[in-house]
Amino acid sequence: MTNGDSPERLVKAIHQIGVEEFEHVVNDHSELWRHYEVTSHPTLVFVEPGGSYTSVVGGQTINKIAELTEQLLKAS
């Protein structure tokens, strides 16, 4: 999903790819991309409660996301 997509299109895409369980935000003016230093799409950003973050560039499968999540939880 990209900046400029309508909220309706984002909701449709979320359901199509099956990631309803994750939080999603509309990034209307690219503020989040700039804040988390996202330079290409797709990029997955894991944000920790204290504000630190880890970015992963490229499309990820649900299994890869689960693996990355487990790695980050073990490291914290």
Beta strands, then each sheet from edge to edge (+ up, - down):
strand 1: 43-47
strand 2: 53-57
sheet 1: 1+ 2-
end
